[in-house]
Amino acid sequence: MNYLNAIERHHEYKGAIHELMASIVTGIFDHKSIRSEENLKDSMKWLQSNYPFVDLVYTLDTKGVQTTNNVTSRHHNEKNTRSGLGVDRSRRPYYKKALEEDSVVVTDPYLSTSGHNLCISSAIRCLADDGSIKAILVVDIDLADAIEFLMGDGKRKKFHPFFVTVYSSIVIGLFFVVGILMYSAGLEIISLLQGENVDLHLKPFSIIIFLTLALAVFDLGKTILEEEVLMKKDILRHSSTRRTITRFIAAILIAVSIESLLLMFKSVLGSEEHLADAVAMMGTAIGLLVGLGIYVYLGAKAEAILKQSTKAK
């Protein structure tokens, strides 16, 4: 999930995310947990078993200076996140909010300086018996992982490398076919230039057919590569699925239209038996175009309704 999708999802499910953060902080918060770094490590082990998207846990003093090292999750590179002891975080919004409020405070998304990911911080202050602030407990989560956790997308993410491998293999196969078609077109061009038993009326059409098929197959492979391998997309968002289907159908539509046009030209040049096929293929192209237009329109309308219902909740 890219940054833009994560931020959009945060706006849609802000209430649920903030409630989850509050429950996490209150779940590990007690006076024992902030006494030492070892206690924080024990709390992190519990968090990792229940909330794997939690990145960091640490404590601050009343001046906003970090009093423990960053206690990190298992999937973090501890060389990059281990430091933190003595860092002044008094300018951070979660510190300022925690000083003003008695309850758990939650920040808006921001780029973490330790993990370099889009995260959210939650903090709560611990009061001494006399009412003074004893310490401030801070918990950072990975926003994208938290959204995937809330939406039940964790299992699919584990299989994502396998899906990418399969799609990559398919793309390589398609590009290999493109190479064969280009090679065949090259042989046809050479034979045309050499004038070996060439029918000048029909020979160019065979060359165009090879090149057109190569274009269609290449466009299909390019679409798969961009949509399923290179691009980080939110598959739970209807617009992502609609864009992928639109690109696939558009590639097929272009190929069918060109082939029908070639058959139309052939029928004009004397091969009248291709006229019916040309008309049928052109009708198919029109049907694909109309169907694609209806699909895009209804899909966009349905997504708008879903967004409105989500905002209403």
N, C-alpha and C positions, 0 to 999 in steps of 0.2 A: 504494500500500500504506500503510495507516494504521499508527500507532505500535503498537497492540495486536497486529496481525498480524505486524509486523516483530519484535517481542519474542518472540512465540510461535515464529516461524520460527527465531529465534536459538537458542532453547532446543532445538529439534529438531535443528538442524544446527550446534550450537556447535563441535563438533570440526572439521568441515570449514571453517567460517569462520575459526577460529583458525589452522588450518594454512595457509589462503590468506593470512592476514595475515602470518604468519611468513615465508612464501615471498616476499611482496612486499618486506618490509623487508630480508631478506637479499639479495634481488635487486639492490637499489639501494645497499646499504650497502658503502662502502669509505672509506678515509681521504680520498680526493679529494672525495667528494660532500659532506663537511661542512666543507670549507675555506672556502667562500664561498657567498653566496646565488645567484650565477650557476650554480654547479655544481648546486645544488638545483633550479634552474629546468630545467636539462638533464635531471635525473633525473625531474622531473615530466612533461616532454614524453614521455619513454619510458613512464612509468606510464600516461599518458592514452591512449597508443596501444594498450596492452595491458590496462589495468585502468581503465576509464573511471569507476569509482565512487570512485576516490581523490579526496579533497577537499583536504587540506592536507598540506604537508611543512614541517617547521621543526626547529631544533636548540635544545637547552638547554645551559647550563653546569652545573657540578657543584652549584651552589646552586639550580638549578631556574629560573633566569632565562633567558628566550628570547633567543638571540643572533642570530637572523635574523628578518626579516619572514615572515609567512605566505605561503608559495609555494602559490598556489591553482590549481585546475583551471579549464578553459575555461568550464564552465557556472556557475561561481561569480561572484557580484557582487563584484568586487575592491574596491569602495569599502567594503564591509562587512567584508571578510576580509583586506584588505591589511595592516592594523596587526598588531602583535604583538611587535615588537622591544622588549625591555626588560620585558615582562610577567612577573611572578613566578608561575610555575606549580609551585612547590615543594609545594603542597597537592594536586596532582593525583595520582591513584592510579598512573598510568603512570610518573610520575617516581619515586615511592617504590619501585615494583616494580623499575624498571630499576636502581636503586642496589643492590638486594639480589640480583639474579639476573644471571648471565652471558649467558643466552640471551635470545631475543626474548620480551617480555612483551606480553600482550594484555588489555585491560580489558573489562568488561561494558558493555553499551549505556548511553549517557547523552546528554542534550541538549547539543549543541554551542553554545557562547557566540558563536562566529563565524558559523557557517552556520545556526544555529537549527534544525537537523535532528537526528534520532536517529543517533548515530555511534558508532564504536568506534575507540579509539586503540591503536596498537602502538608500542613503543619498544625501542631497543637501545642499549647504551652502547659508546662507542668508547674503547679503552684506549691509553694512550701506551706507549712502549717500557719505561718503568719500572713499568708496571702500574697507574698512576693513571688515573682517569677523565678523558679528554680532552674529550668532549662526549657528548650523548645525542641520537640521531636519533629523531624522532617522526613517525608517519604516521597521518593520520585518514582514515577511509572513511565514506561514507554507507551505513548498514546496509541500508536498503530497496533501494538500487541494487545492493549487493553480493549480496543474496539473489536479486534478479532475474537478476543475472549468473550466479550458480551454477545457477539453475534454468532458464536458457535462455529467459528471458522478455523479453529486451531488444527483440527485433523487434516483438513484440505491443505493447509500450509505445509504440513510435513511431507505431503506427496508432491508438492510443487516442483522440486528438483527433478523428479521422475518425469513429470509432465513436460518440463522444459526440454529434457533429453529426447523424449519421443518426438516433440514438435520439431526440434532441431534436425533430427534424422529425416523427418518427412521433408523439411525444407531442402536439405542437401540432395535428396532424391529428386525433388522437383527441379532444382537448378541443374542437375545432371541431365534431365530430360530436355531442359532448355538448351543445353549445350549440343545435344544430339539434333534437335530441330534446327539450330543455327548452322550446324555442320551440313545438314541436308540442304538447307537453303543455299549455302555456299556452293555445294556441288551443282545445284540447279543453275545458279548464276554462271558458273564456269562453263557448263554445257551450253548455256544460252549464248555466251560470248564466243564460244568456239564454233557455233552453228552446226552442231552434230544432230541431225534429224530433228530439227527444232520446228515446232509449230508456233510461229510468232503470235498467233492469236490466243493461244491457251497456255503457253509455257509461263508467261509472267504470273498467271493466276496461281500456279502450283508454288511458285516462289513466295507469293504473298500469303498463301495458306500456311506454309511452314513458318514464316515470320510472324504471322498473326497468332498462331498457336503458341509460338515461343513467347510472344508478348503476354498472352493470357496466362500461360503457366507461370511465367516469371512474376507477373503481378499477383497471382495467387500465392506463390511462395513468399514474396515480399510482404504480403498482408499477414500471413501466418507468422513470419519472423518478427514483424513489428508488434503485432497484437499479442502473441502468446509467449515470445521469448524475450524481446528487448524492453517492452513496455510494462511498467508496473501499473496494473489497472485494478479497479475495484469491481470484482465480478458480481458483487451483490447489488451494484447500482445498475438500473435498467439502461441508462444511457451508454454504459460501456458495452453491454451485450448488443445493444441496438447498433452502435457504431461498427462493431466487428461484423455483424450480419450484413449491414449495409455495404461494407467494403467487399465482402465476398460476393454478394449478388451483383454489385457494380462490375467486378472483374468478369463475371460470367456474362453479364449483359453486354459488355463491350465486345467480347469474343463472338457472341451469337449475332450481334448486329453486323459486325464486319463480314462474317461468313455468309450471312444472308445477302449482303450487298455484292459480294463476289459471285454468288450464284445468280444474282439478278443480272450482272454484267455478262456472265457466261451465256445466259439465255438470250440476251440481246445479240450476242455475237454468233448465234447459230445453234447453241445447245439448248433448244426449247424444252427439252425434257426436265431441265432444272428449274423451270419457272415455278411449278407448283411447290417444290421444296423451298425455293427462295421466299415465296409468299408465306408459307407455313412458318419458316424460321423468323421472318419479320413479325408475324403475328405473335410468336412466342416471345420475342424481344419486347414487344409492346405490352404483353401480359405481365412479363417480369417487371417492367417499369411501373406499370399501374399498381401491381401488387406491392412493390417496394415502397411506392409513395404512400399507399394506405397503411402499411406496416409502420413506417416512420412517423406518420401523423398520429396514428392511434397510440403508438408507443410513447411519444412525447406527451400526449394528452394524459395518458395513464400515469406517467411519472409525475406530472404536475399535480394531479389529484392526490397521489401518494404523499408528495411533499406538503401539500396543504393539510392533509389529515395528520401528518406527523407534527406539524407546527401547532395544530389545534390541541393535540394531546399535551 
